[in-house]
Amino acid sequence: MSTHNSADDMMSPAAGDTAGRETIMAKARELAELFADSSEVDTYRKAEEQIAVNPHVQGLISTIKKKQKEAVAFEQTFKNKEMVKAIDEEIEALQNELDAIPIVSEFQETQSDLNYMLQLVMGAVRDTVSEKIQVEEGKVEVSRCD
């Protein structure tokens, strides 16, 4: 008589599940490669490289980071709200200058496109899994993180 159908056995992974997981992971890696080879990722990388070697852009980024640290110091250490407000205005002006640089706006736009594409893929996987998991009488609910 076999005792192989206990509740613990139903909750633990079966030997056959490993092949299923490997297939899923292989498909995930394949999808990741397709994503990495997309024109959007290529555009993103090129813009990132141009930003990395642009002294004006790097100077603005460095100044913004320095100003952010100053703002934190004036807020936490000196409790000087007026100075924090003045520094925040400087940061905003620097950020606007940075955002107005074409390569920076292209980088930000491409980054946004990539994030959107990732969200679409994750949503498609989530929705497909949710549809497949439903059972006729006793529905299995999959929580959604929207």
C-alpha positions as CSV (number, residue, x, y, z in Angstrom):
1,M,0.0,0.0,0.0
2,S,1.4,3.3,-1.0
3,T,1.4,6.4,1.2
4,H,2.6,8.7,-1.7
5,N,-0.6,10.8,-1.8
6,S,-0.3,12.7,1.5
7,A,-1.0,16.4,1.7
8,D,2.8,17.1,2.2
9,D,3.5,15.3,-1.2
10,M,0.9,17.5,-2.9
11,M,2.6,20.7,-1.6
12,S,6.2,19.6,-2.4
13,P,7.6,19.7,-5.9
14,A,7.4,16.5,-7.8
15,A,10.4,15.2,-9.8
16,G,8.5,16.0,-13.0
17,D,8.1,19.6,-12.0
18,T,11.8,20.3,-12.5
19,A,11.5,19.7,-16.3
20,G,8.5,22.1,-16.3
21,R,10.4,24.8,-14.4
22,E,13.4,24.4,-16.7
23,T,11.2,24.8,-19.7
24,I,9.6,27.9,-18.2
25,M,13.0,29.4,-17.3
26,A,14.4,28.6,-20.8
27,K,11.4,30.5,-22.3
28,A,12.0,33.4,-19.9
29,R,15.6,33.6,-20.9
30,E,14.6,33.4,-24.6
31,L,12.1,36.3,-24.1
32,A,14.8,38.3,-22.2
33,E,17.2,37.8,-25.1
34,L,14.5,39.0,-27.6
35,F,14.0,42.0,-25.3
36,A,17.7,42.7,-25.0
37,D,18.1,42.5,-28.8
38,S,15.3,45.0,-29.5
39,S,15.8,48.3,-31.2
40,E,14.5,50.0,-28.0
41,V,17.3,48.5,-26.0
42,D,19.9,49.4,-28.7
43,T,18.7,53.0,-28.7
44,Y,18.7,53.1,-24.9
45,R,22.3,51.8,-24.7
46,K,23.5,54.3,-27.3
47,A,21.9,57.2,-25.5
48,E,23.4,55.9,-22.2
49,E,26.9,55.8,-23.7
50,Q,26.5,59.3,-25.1
51,I,25.4,60.6,-21.7
52,A,28.3,58.9,-20.0
53,V,30.9,60.7,-22.1
54,N,29.2,64.1,-22.3
55,P,31.0,66.4,-19.8
56,H,28.1,69.0,-19.7
57,V,25.6,66.3,-18.8
58,Q,27.9,64.7,-16.3
59,G,28.6,68.1,-14.7
60,L,24.9,68.8,-14.3
61,I,24.3,65.4,-12.8
62,S,27.2,65.8,-10.4
63,T,25.9,69.3,-9.4
64,I,22.4,68.0,-8.9
65,K,23.6,65.2,-6.6
66,K,25.8,67.7,-4.6
67,K,22.8,70.1,-4.2
68,Q,20.6,67.2,-3.1
69,K,23.1,66.4,-0.3
70,E,23.2,70.1,0.6
71,A,19.4,70.2,0.9
72,V,19.4,67.1,3.1
73,A,22.1,68.7,5.4
74,F,20.2,72.0,5.7
75,E,16.9,70.1,6.4
76,Q,18.2,67.5,8.9
77,T,21.2,69.2,10.5
78,F,20.5,72.9,10.3
79,K,16.7,72.8,10.2
80,N,16.8,75.7,7.7
81,K,13.6,75.5,5.6
82,E,14.4,78.6,3.7
83,M,17.7,77.3,2.5
84,V,16.2,74.0,1.6
85,K,13.6,75.8,-0.5
86,A,16.3,77.8,-2.2
87,I,18.4,74.7,-2.9
88,D,15.4,72.8,-4.2
89,E,14.7,75.7,-6.7
90,E,18.3,75.4,-7.9
91,I,17.9,71.7,-8.3
92,E,14.8,72.2,-10.3
93,A,16.5,74.7,-12.6
94,L,19.4,72.3,-13.1
95,Q,17.0,69.4,-13.7
96,N,15.1,71.4,-16.3
97,E,18.4,72.3,-18.0
98,L,19.4,68.6,-18.0
99,D,16.0,67.5,-19.3
100,A,16.2,70.0,-22.2
101,I,19.3,68.3,-23.6
102,P,18.2,66.2,-26.5
103,I,20.2,63.0,-25.7
104,V,18.9,63.1,-22.1
105,S,15.3,63.4,-23.2
106,E,15.8,60.6,-25.8
107,F,17.3,58.4,-23.0
108,Q,14.4,59.2,-20.7
109,E,11.9,58.5,-23.4
110,T,13.5,55.2,-24.3
111,Q,13.7,54.2,-20.7
112,S,10.0,54.9,-20.3
113,D,9.3,52.8,-23.5
114,L,11.3,49.9,-22.1
115,N,9.5,50.0,-18.8
116,Y,6.2,50.1,-20.6
117,M,7.2,47.1,-22.7
118,L,8.2,45.1,-19.6
119,Q,4.9,46.0,-17.9
120,L,3.1,44.7,-21.0
121,V,5.0,41.4,-21.0
122,M,4.5,40.9,-17.2
123,G,0.8,41.8,-17.6
124,A,0.4,39.3,-20.4
125,V,2.0,36.5,-18.4
126,R,0.0,37.4,-15.3
127,D,-3.3,37.5,-17.3
128,T,-2.6,34.3,-19.1
129,V,-1.7,32.5,-15.9
130,S,-4.8,33.8,-14.2
131,E,-7.0,32.5,-17.0
132,K,-5.4,29.1,-16.9
133,I,-5.6,28.7,-13.1
134,Q,-9.4,29.2,-12.8
135,V,-11.3,26.1,-11.9
136,E,-15.0,25.5,-12.7
137,E,-16.5,25.1,-9.2
138,G,-13.9,26.3,-6.8
139,K,-12.1,29.2,-8.4
140,V,-8.5,29.7,-7.5
141,E,-7.9,33.4,-7.1
142,V,-4.6,34.8,-8.1
143,S,-3.9,38.2,-6.4
144,R,-3.0,40.9,-8.8
145,C,-0.4,43.6,-8.1
146,D,-1.6,46.5,-10.1
